[in-house]
């Protein structure tokens, strides 16, 4: 619904939970140190056309796989999500450099 700040906060909380529940506290600390850059890219991608529904579907795939304890499906869904976000971010950065 256009609450991009809320989306960023919820996304950060989601990833923090994943890292902490996996016992990867040190890795989460590294991610936190990069969070300013991550949030800049998130802000770019969240606002792109059609991204809200697309992102919700991607997150649902990850969560459902985790609920089923299907590690392979969770990994695949996570990798698909990261690839898609990277593609959108690259397009946004390319467009902003051409402007």
ABEGO torsion letter per residue (X at the ends): XGBAAAAAAAAAAAAAAAAAAAGBAAAAAAAAAAAAAAAAAAAAAAABBGAAAAAAAAAAAAAAAAAAGBAAAAAAAAAAAAAAAAAAAAAAAAAAAAX
